[in-house]
Amino acid sequence: MNNRLKTLTKGIIDVSPLMIPVVPFGIIYGVIGMDLGIGPYMTLGLSIIIFGGASQIVLLQLFSGGASSLVILSSVGALNARHVLYGAVLSEHLSGLKLFWKIILSYVMTDQAFAVSNDYFKKDNKNNDQHYHLLGSGFTCWTIWQISTILGIVLGSIVPEELGLSFTISLTFLALLISDFRKFKNIIVMLVSGLVATIGYNTIPFKAYIIVASLIALIVATLLTLIDLKKK
Amino acid sequence: MHWSLIIYAGIITFVTRFSMIFLLKEDILNNKAKKILSFVPAAIFPAIIFPPIFLDDGGTVDLENNPKILAAILAIIVGYLSKNIIATIFAGLISYWLLIFFYF
């Protein structure tokens, strides 16, 4: 197997376990779209054009609640603002690529793809084709999301709410942090982020609680890093 | 809903993903910045994890009638010991099912 195919396959394999909760999530999204009466084409259209699970559901909820376009777009922007930080982290590994690659990889960059490919980039940074890992992980997310959206559109509400499958989303992100559990500074940063988001969930407008909590946590991370550097 | 709204939302989302990959050049970030950016997962993911676990449907903090907190703690313990992503997810999910079945 050549190196590109091997790296691509590695990306697909690495992200696959994280796709388990994405399937019910996509089905739920498809069901919501149909319930709100926007029709199958628009429901799938959102998944293809926006390709961001939580922001699609928020968009539908706000739309059905009669929110203005400005509020809807601000909320989508605020919810997805975290991707700016993912891009900043990955830019180190992707800056040498052609524009076409940057566009394609940006389009498929999800939380899950970012998490596994960032880990891979850090570990295996001698590989010249390492961007194929992100291509593999990102397009796996993309494919699973589109298929599960279609399943939701076609099958309707077959996923029982009681099984707590939305909780699985939280568990996926929690599992992505296991390597941080052993580092004291990271634990502080995680607690700050989680607490600010929980408190801000109801008080911060436009669903901006994620990016606000993340930035405050990053400020704390900056302070901890600077203190650490001073000690040395 | 109008398609234009979907397209604008798509453009905004794409710009959030594309901006830094497009703008930042390889050697623009010094070691200090890289060190701080290494905290990005730890700074973002808990903001996604915490609210659905601690808040009920009405958006108020629910600490008592809440099997998700216990299940999440068990998942953290399994994750800490096993360092395995799949084991962590399933430990949390199975303990959640057992908790709602037998206890809550």
Contacts between the chains, C-beta under 8 A, distances in Angstrom:
chain1	res1	chain2	res2	distance
A	17	B	85	5.9
A	17	B	86	4.6
A	17	B	89	7.1
A	18	B	85	7.3
A	20	B	89	7.0
A	21	B	89	7.5
A	38	B	1	5.3
A	42	B	1	6.3
A	42	B	3	7.4
A	42	B	6	6.9
A	45	B	3	7.2
A	45	B	6	5.8
A	46	B	6	5.6
A	46	B	9	7.8
A	49	B	6	5.4
A	49	B	7	6.2
A	49	B	9	7.5
A	49	B	10	3.7
A	50	B	6	6.8
A	50	B	9	5.2
A	50	B	10	4.8
A	50	B	13	5.2
A	51	B	10	7.7
A	51	B	13	7.1
A	52	B	13	5.2
A	54	B	48	7.9
A	55	B	9	7.2
A	55	B	13	6.4
A	59	B	5	8.0
A	59	B	9	5.9
A	63	B	1	5.7
A	63	B	5	7.8
A	69	B	5	5.7
A	69	B	8	7.8
A	72	B	5	6.7
A	72	B	9	7.2
A	73	B	5	7.5
A	73	B	8	5.7
A	73	B	9	6.1
A	73	B	12	6.2
A	76	B	9	4.6
A	76	B	12	5.7
A	76	B	13	6.4
A	77	B	12	4.7
A	77	B	13	7.9
A	77	B	16	7.0
A	80	B	12	7.0
A	80	B	13	4.8
A	80	B	16	4.5
A	80	B	17	7.7
A	81	B	16	5.7
A	82	B	16	7.8
A	82	B	44	5.0
A	83	B	13	7.5
A	83	B	16	4.1
A	83	B	17	4.4
A	84	B	16	5.2
A	84	B	19	5.9
A	84	B	20	5.7
A	85	B	20	7.7
A	85	B	37	7.5
A	85	B	40	5.0
A	85	B	43	7.7
A	85	B	44	6.6
A	86	B	17	7.3
A	86	B	20	7.9
A	86	B	40	6.9
A	87	B	16	7.7
A	87	B	17	6.1
A	87	B	18	7.0
A	87	B	19	6.1
A	87	B	20	3.1
A	87	B	21	4.6
A	87	B	24	7.7
A	88	B	20	4.2
A	88	B	24	6.3
A	88	B	29	7.9
A	88	B	37	5.9
A	88	B	40	7.6
A	89	B	37	4.9
A	89	B	38	7.7
A	89	B	40	5.1
A	90	B	20	7.9
A	90	B	21	6.4
A	91	B	20	5.2
A	91	B	21	5.3
A	91	B	23	7.7
A	91	B	24	3.7
A	91	B	25	8.0
A	91	B	26	7.8
A	91	B	29	7.7
A	92	B	24	7.7
A	92	B	26	6.3
A	92	B	29	6.5
A	92	B	34	7.0
A	94	B	21	5.3
A	95	B	21	7.7
A	95	B	24	6.2
A	95	B	25	5.4
A	95	B	26	4.3
A	96	B	26	6.5
A	99	B	22	7.9
A	102	B	18	6.9
A	102	B	21	5.1
A	102	B	22	5.9
A	103	B	18	6.8
A	105	B	21	7.0
A	106	B	14	6.4
A	106	B	17	4.2
A	106	B	18	3.8
A	106	B	21	5.5
A	106	B	22	7.7
A	107	B	14	6.4
A	107	B	17	7.0
A	107	B	18	8.0
A	109	B	17	4.8
A	111	B	44	7.9
A	111	B	45	7.7
A	111	B	48	7.5
A	115	B	41	6.2
A	115	B	45	8.0
A	118	B	41	7.4
A	162	B	100	7.4
A	163	B	97	7.4
A	164	B	68	7.4
A	164	B	93	7.6
A	164	B	96	5.5
A	164	B	97	7.4
A	164	B	100	7.1
A	166	B	52	6.4
A	167	B	52	7.1
A	167	B	53	7.4
A	167	B	68	5.6
A	167	B	71	7.3
A	167	B	92	7.5
A	167	B	93	7.3
A	167	B	96	5.9
A	168	B	89	6.8
A	168	B	92	7.9
A	168	B	93	5.8
A	169	B	48	7.8
A	169	B	52	7.3
A	170	B	48	7.3
A	170	B	49	4.7
A	170	B	52	5.2
A	170	B	53	5.4
A	170	B	68	7.5
A	170	B	72	7.0
A	171	B	71	8.0
A	171	B	72	7.3
A	171	B	75	5.7
A	171	B	88	7.1
A	171	B	89	4.8
A	171	B	92	4.2
A	171	B	93	6.2
A	172	B	89	6.0
A	173	B	45	4.3
A	173	B	46	8.0
A	173	B	48	5.2
A	173	B	49	4.9
A	174	B	45	7.5
A	174	B	49	5.4
A	174	B	72	6.4
A	174	B	75	5.8
A	174	B	76	6.8
A	174	B	79	7.0
A	174	B	88	6.7
A	174	B	92	6.9
A	175	B	75	7.2
A	175	B	79	6.0
A	175	B	85	4.4
A	175	B	86	7.7
A	175	B	88	3.9
A	175	B	89	4.9
A	175	B	92	7.9
A	176	B	41	6.6
A	176	B	45	6.1
A	176	B	85	6.9
A	177	B	41	6.4
A	177	B	42	6.5
A	177	B	45	5.5
A	177	B	46	7.5
A	177	B	79	7.8
A	178	B	79	3.9
A	178	B	80	6.9
A	178	B	83	5.8
A	178	B	84	7.7
A	178	B	85	6.7
A	178	B	88	5.9
A	179	B	83	7.1
A	180	B	41	7.0
A	180	B	42	4.9
A	181	B	76	6.7
A	181	B	79	6.4
A	181	B	80	4.8
A	182	B	80	7.3
A	185	B	39	7.8
A	186	B	39	6.8
A	186	B	42	4.5
A	189	B	39	5.3
A	189	B	42	4.5
A	189	B	43	5.5
A	190	B	42	5.0
A	190	B	43	7.9
A	190	B	45	7.6
A	190	B	46	4.5
A	191	B	46	7.3
A	193	B	42	7.2
A	193	B	43	5.2
A	193	B	44	6.9
A	193	B	45	7.6
A	193	B	46	4.1
A	193	B	47	4.8
A	193	B	50	7.7
A	194	B	46	3.6
A	194	B	47	6.6
A	194	B	49	6.4
A	194	B	50	3.5
A	195	B	50	7.1
A	196	B	47	7.2
A	197	B	46	6.9
A	197	B	47	3.7
A	197	B	48	7.6
A	197	B	50	5.3
A	197	B	51	5.5
A	198	B	50	4.7
A	198	B	51	5.3
A	198	B	54	5.2
A	198	B	55	6.6
A	198	B	61	6.9
A	201	B	51	4.5
A	201	B	55	6.0
A	201	B	59	6.3
A	202	B	59	4.9
A	209	B	47	6.7
A	209	B	51	7.1
A	210	B	44	6.9
A	210	B	47	4.5
A	210	B	48	6.2
A	213	B	43	8.0
A	213	B	46	7.6
A	213	B	47	3.8
A	214	B	40	7.8
A	214	B	43	4.7
A	214	B	44	4.5
A	214	B	47	5.5
A	215	B	43	7.8
A	217	B	39	7.4
A	217	B	42	7.2
A	217	B	43	3.7
A	217	B	44	7.8
A	217	B	46	7.5
A	217	B	47	7.5
A	218	B	36	6.7
A	218	B	39	6.3
A	218	B	40	7.3
A	218	B	43	4.7
A	221	B	36	5.7
A	221	B	39	3.7
A	221	B	42	7.3
A	221	B	43	6.1
A	222	B	36	5.1
A	225	B	32	6.8
A	225	B	35	5.2
A	225	B	36	5.5
A	225	B	39	7.9
A	226	B	32	8.0
A	229	B	32	7.1
